[in-house]
Amino acid sequence: MDSQQWRAIITAAQSGDRQALDELVAGWLPLVYNIVGRALNGHADVDDVVQETMLRAVDNLGSLRDPDSFRSWLVAIAMRQIRDRARRRTPDRLEEAAASDFAELTVLRLQLEGQRREVAEAARWLDDEDRQLLSLWWLEVAGELTRRELAAAVGITRQHAAVRVQRMKERLETSRGIVRALDGACPDLRELTGRWNGRPDSVWRKRLARHIRGCGYCGDTHETVVPAERLLVGIALVPLPVGFTLSLAFGGKTAVAAGSAGWSAKLLGALTKPAVAMTAGATIVAGGAYVVTQPPDAPPPRAAVIPTAAATSEPPPSATPSPTPTPSPSATKKAALYGTVVDAVDRAPDPNARPAALPRRPESGITSTGGPKAVMQHRGDNVTLSGRGYVLVRWQISPHARPGPVVMPTWTGLKGKLFHVASGGSRRMDDPLPGAPNGYATGMGGPDIGYAVLPPGTQQMWQNEYFYVDGTVTLTQNERGCDYGLAVSPTGWEAVDKDVNEGPAQGAIRYGLVRDTGTDSAPVPQYVTRSTPADPATVPQRSRV
């Protein structure tokens, strides 16, 4: 919708046109939700601040003289409400948990991967003022706001805004480095974070930044770091969550109470009438409540339905979800059984025990629906791998965030063969962390924070687990207890062989473990099936496929 159409809709809404108001709310509510959600990082107050912003906009729309300045005016209202909320906070509410971490929601709903995911998660490490500015700058580089509107919303000149944005970007880059380092396996960093409660704050940001600056392991990134603004260009707005409710008759305000302005009386009177259809996935119901009814499995709305700063030109591209396998209640065509697993849990090898030779299997390359590196952080995240070659699955368990039982990742819809060929990363997840007193803390947790607990009979994971795919298979993250993540990437025989042979001589905990026999009797993953069950978490532990 171009700027001329929006101008007509705003003018009609000012005259009390109910349909125009519906379109106005539907078009601009997502923008307000993203600004507030990111500024407050999903705090429980987000819904209240969004609602107060939209209520004030609706109630004062008649005072807006220039419809062309509507977006700048609306964003300024949102920022005032955010700052008012910060001033109203009492000490006992400062430590309230977020209702839904907005960084996590951004990654999940927009299917962000790699460095785009890194930028979203880095927002957690910013102070309130920087996060408020980031909420506007993110939308500026994504094409939803202009620099003039950003400056007006903050109440400063464009020159001052440029300085503020640059300083915020520097702290954002520092935070990106922290996110990258925490995804790694630096033993010194694990020792440093042993007493961290898992909640990002400015004190720990400074401590971790100091460590990264002086650490060859954490500071040595293996890929070019793309500037944040290039990563965020064209990213769609995060869709409103299902069940989000906005009451425009909030606070008992009625047509009579608001009657000092004739426009408000007509508008609020119209909102108390029966439901009016909105854009796909939302309605205004009796009493003026805007309710998102989009089914949970529906794809996010395209950015084209939301007004943007480039409304008079082509809309920016929206994020496109990666394809996911279609569940099927029945098994695929049966294949001959092959493979085995060690049904008794294997013991950790001696740190100085070098691994057996790794057989070399044919490689023609692996394609992945998750790209070069798929990061799976949430239950239901999955990646489909096809071809012939090696795959790395890197574990990151976070019992400091949430300990408890681990529901193992599962391999489903297997067509062809799949082998568990090696374990590496220089440590098992139950190895004591370097520097921990009496070795009480491991990658599986410790007495101070609780432990990640494996199902009975499950093999202990290593930091890096390697598999060989000859066909097609889907790996699904089934987190339901302890918090864990998986990074999945195609790799090659040389990389696997190098990893498992780097051991204590390089200061690591142990050498790797070669599991491959080079034949069909090589181990298979413990949780693998040729079927595609509706719930991948129910795949049983088997010895053969």
N, C-alpha and C positions, 0 to 999 in steps of 0.2 A: 504494500500500500504506500503510495507516494505522499509527500508532505502536503500537497494540495488536498488530498482526500482526508488526511488527518485533521487539517485545519477545518474542513467542513464538518467533520464528526465532532470536534471539540466545540465548535460554534453551536451545533445542534444540541449537544448535551447541556450547554449553558442555557439554552432556551427550554430545558425540561424534557427533551426527547428521550424517552426511556430506552429505545433501541440503540441510540447513539451512546448513551451512558454505558450500556452493556458492552458495546464494542470498545469503549474507552478503557473500562476496567479490565476486560479480557486482554487488550493489547499491551497495557502498561504495567499490570500487576507483576508479571514475571521479571521485569526490569527492577522494580522496587524490591521484590523478594531476593534477587541476586545481590543487590547492593547491601541490603540489611543482613542477609544470611552470611555473606563473606565478611562484612565488617565485624559481626558478632561471633563468627565461626560457629554458627548453628546453636548458639545459646538458647536456653528455654524462653528468653524474652523476644526471640525473633518474630514469632507470630504476633505478639502484642505490638511491637514496633511497626511491623508491616501494616497491621490493621489501623493503628493510629495515623500512620502516614496517609493511607488511602482515605480514611475518614476525613482528615483535614483537607485533603485535595478535593474530595467531593463537596464538602461543606463550603469551601472557599472558591470553587471553580467560577462562580459568577463574578468574582473580583479580578479575574485574570483578564487583562486588557488586550494582550496580543497572543492569539492562539499559537503563533510560531514559537513562542518562548515556553510552551507548556512543559516540554521535557526538562529544560533547565530549571523551571519553577518546581516541578515534581521532585527532581533529584535533590534540590536544596531543602525541600520539606523533609525528605527522608533523612538527610544528613543532620538536620536539626533534631529530629526525633532520636537519632542514634546518640547524639551528644547529650541530649536531655536524659536519656536512659542511663548514660554513664554517670551523670551528676546525681541521679536518684539512687544509685546503687549504695546499699548499706554494707558494712564490713562483713556481716554474716552471709551476704549473698555473693561475695567476691569469688568464693571457691565452688560455686555451684557448677555441676557438670553440664556439658553441652547436651541439649536435647537430641541433636543428631549432628555430629561433626560435619561441618559444611565442606571441609577439604575432602573428607572421605566420600561425601555425597557427590561432590563434583567429579571425582575420579570414577565412581561407580556409574552415575547416570550419563556421563558424557564419554564413557569408555576410554578414558585417558590412559596412555601408556608412556613408558620411557621418561624422557625429560619433561613432557607435559604433565605427567603424574607428579614428578618431582617438584615442579613449580607449585602445583595445587597443595601438596603436603607441606611445602616450606612455609606456606601462609600461617600455619599453626605457631611458628616460632616468632612471629612479629608481635610487637607491642600493639595495644589497642589503637593508638593514633596511626601507626603505620598500616594496620589492617584496614582501617577506615579509608585511608588514601588508596591502598591497593584495590579495595572494592570498586573504586571509581576508575583507577588507571587500567585495571584488568578490562573493564568494559570499554575504555577508550581504545586500547590496542585491538580489541575484538571487534571494533567498528560500531559499538552501541552508543558511545558518547563522543563529544568533541572535547578538545583541550579547554576551549572557552567554557563549556558547561562544567567540566571538572573544576576549574578555578572558581567559577561562580558558586558551585555547591559547597566548596570549602570556605568561601568568603575571602579569597586572596587574589592578587593579580596573577596574570599568566606567567610573568617573570618569576614571581615567588613560587608559583606552582611548579615550574620547571626545576627549581632548586629542591623543593620538597620531594618531588617524584624521584629525582636522581639519588637523594640520600636514602629514600625508601628502597629503591632498586638495589643499592649496595648492600643493605641489610638483607634483602630478599636473596641475593646471590650467596651471601654468607650462610643463610638458612638452607639454601639448596645444597651447599656443600655438606651441611650437617645431615640432611636426609640421605645423601649419597653415602656418607661414611657409615651411618647407622645400618644401611643395607649391606655393608661389607663385613669382613671377618677380622678386623684388626684386633689382636689380643689386648693391646694396651688400651684401646677404646673400650673394650668390654670391661676391663678392670676399672676404668674411670667411671663408667655408668653403672657399676655394681650397686651404688647407693642412690641412684636416680629413681624417682617414683614414676617415671614415664610420662609426666606432664610437662610439655614444653613451656619454658619461661625464659626471661631475659638473662637470668643468672646462669642457667645451664647453657644458653646460647653462647654466652661469652666463654664459658669454660670449654665447651666443645670446639668453638672456633679457635681458641688458643692451641688446643691439642692438634687440630687439623693443620694449622699453619706450620707446626713443628714436626709433623709426622710424614715420613716418606711414603708410608703405605696409604694413608687416607688422602694425602694431597696429590697422589699420582693417579689422576683419572685416565681411564683407558679409551675415552671417546671425547670428541670435540664438544665442549659445552656451548650449546646454542643460546644466544641471548633470550631472555624471557619474553620480550615483546614479539620476537619472531615465532615463538612457540604458541602464543596466545591469539595471533591474528586469525580471525574467522571462526573462533570457537563459539558454539551456540550457547545461549543462556541455559543454566541448569533449570530443568522443568520444575514446576511446582509439585511438591509431593502429593501423592494420592491421599485424600482425606483432608487436605488443607482447607480451612474454612475462614472466610472473611465476611464479617457482618458489617454492612454499611449502615445499619441502624444501631450500631454499637453504643452502649451506655444509656439506652433508653431514650435516645434523641428521637423526637417525633416531629411531624410537620408543624405542629403548633409551637413546639419549643424552639424550632429553628425558623419561625415565621418572620423574623425581622428582615430576612431577604426573601422576596417572593419566589425567586428561583429555587431556594432550598426547600421551601414548603412543597412546591410541585414535585421536585425530584424525590424527596423522601416519601411523599405520598405514593408515588408510582412504585417505589421499591417495596411497599407493603402489600402489593397485589400478587396474584399467583405467579408461579415460576415462569421464567422467561428463558428460552434457549440461548446458550452462549456458544463460544467456539468449541470445537471437538474436545470432549473430556471435561467440561465444566458447565455448571448452571448457576443462575441466581434463583434461589428459592424464596418462598414467602418470608417476609421480614428482612429482605435485602442481604441474604447470606450467599456469598460466592463459594461454592464447594467444588473441589477438584474430584472428579469421579472416574478419571482415566484408569483402566485396569492395570494392575501392577506389572504385567508382562508386556504391555504395549510399548512400542518404541518411543523415545523422547520426541516432543513436538519439534518440527523443523524451525530453524531460526527465521525463515521467511515470513512466518505469521506474526512476528514480533517487530514493532517499529524499531528502526536502526538509524544511526547517524548518517548512513548512506542510503536513506529511503528513496531518494530520487534516482539512484542507480541500481545496479544489480545487487541483490542481498548477498551477504557473506555466506560461504558454504557452511553447512551444519555438520556436526560430528555424526558419523555414520557408525552404528554399532557393528561390531564384528559378528559374522554369522555364527550361530550356535546350532548344534545338532538337534534334529527333531526327535523327541523321545518316542520310543516305540515299546509297547508292552511285551512284544515277542522277541525272541532271539533271532539273530541273523542266521544265514545258512551255516550249518554245522561244518566244522573243519576237523581234520585229524588232530588228536591231542598231542601236545608236545610240551617240553619244558618241565621244570620242577622248582621248588623252593626249599630252603632248609627249614623244616618244620619246627626244629628246636631253635630258639633264639641264639644267634651266634655271639660268641664272646668277642670283645675288642681285641685285635691283635696287639702284640707287644709294640710299643712305639718305635723300636729299632728294627722291626721285622719288615724287610723289603717285600713288596708285592710280587706275585707271580707275573710272568710275561703276559701282556694283553694281546690276545689274538686279534688279527686285523680282518675285519669283515668288509665286504664290498660297500662303497659309498657312491651314490649318484646324486645325493643332496636331499635335504628335508625342507618342505614348505610348511609354514605355520600360520594359522589364522591370526595369531597374536603378533606376527612380525618377528624381527630379529630377537626381541626380548619381550616376552609376555609376563607382566607382573600381576599375579593373582592374589588379592588380599581379602576377598569376601566369599562367603558361601555361595556356591553356584557359578563362580567364575570358571571358565573353561577355555581350553585351546585344543584345536584339532591339528594333528601332525600327520603328514603324508609324505611318502617317498621311501628312500633307503639310506640310512645313515644314523649318526649318533645325536643324542639329545641330552642336554644338561638340565637337571631340575635342582635348583639351589634353594635350600630351606632357610627360613628366618622365623624362629619361634620367639614369641614375645610374652612370656608368662608375667612380666612386670605389668603388662596391660591387662591380661586376663588369663590366669592359670586354669588348669582343669584337664578333663579328658580330651585327647586328640582324636577327632574323627578323620581317619586317614584319607588322603586324596585317592581317587580311583581312576582306572583306565577302562573305558567302555567303548562299545561299538568297534571292537578290534576286527580288522580284516587283514589277514596276513599274520605276521609274527612279531613278537615284542620280547626283548631280553633285557634283564637287569645286568649290565656288564661290569660295572665297577662303582666303587665309592671313594670319594676323595675330599678335597677341601682341607686336608691336613688335620681333621679332627672329626670325631663323632659328636653328636649333639649332647651326649651324656659325659663327655670329657670335662674334667675340672677346668674352670676358666683360669688363665694365668694370673697369679697374684691373689687369688681368692684364699682367705685363711682356711687352712686344713682342707682345701679343695671342696668346700661345701657348696659352692655355686657352680652350676654348669649351664650349658645352653638350654637345658630343660627347666631351669629355675633354681630356687634355693629356699631354705627355711623362712627367710624374711618375706618372700613374695609368693611362695607356693610353687608347685611343679606342674609341668606338662606331663600328662600320663598317657602312655600308649595302651591300646587294646591288648588283652592277653595274647601272647604268641606272636606279636608284631615285631619285625626286625627294627632295631634302633637305626634311625636315619643318621647319615653323615651330612656335613655341611653341603657337599656336592654329591648328588647321585646321578649316575650315567646310565642311559638306556640306549638300546639299538632298535630302531623301527624298520621293518620291512613290510610296508603296507600302509594302513591308515588306522589311527586310534585317537580317542579324545581323552584328555586328562582334565579332571574336574576337582576343584578345591571345595572341600566339604566342611569347612570350619563350623563347629557348633558348640565347642567347649573352649579349649585354650585358643588364644589368638595366635595364628600363624600365617605366613605368606610363602608363596612359591614364585620363583623367577624361572621361566622356562625358555630355553634358547637352543636352536640347532647348533651343533658343534662338529668337531672332526676327531678322527682317531689320534692325531698328533697331540691335540689339546688334552684329551683324556689321559694319554700315556704320560704326558708331562706332569699333569696334576697328581696322579697317584704315585709318582716317583719323587715328588718334592716332599721331603719329610724333615726329621729332626735336624739334618745338616743345615737347613735354612731357617732354623729356629721355630719350626712348627711343632705341633704336638706329636704327630705320627705320620708315617707313610700311609698311602691309600690301600685299598683292598680290591684286587681283581677277582671278579666273580665269573667271568666268561670262560667257558670251556672250549669255545669255538664251534660247538655242535648244537643240535637241538636239545641237548640235555642241560644247556646253560640255564641259570635261574630265570624265572619270569617274575614280574612284580607280584606281590602277595594279593593285591586287590585289583584284579583284571578280569574282564568278561567280554565275550563277543556280543552280548546283548546290549541294548540301550535302555536301561530301566528308567522309569519316570523319576525316581529319586536315586541318583548315583551313589549317595552315601550308604545305600543298602547292599552294595556289592560284597559278597562273602569272601572270606580268605580261602584261597584254593591253592593246591600244589601243582596243578597242570591246567593247560588251556586247551 
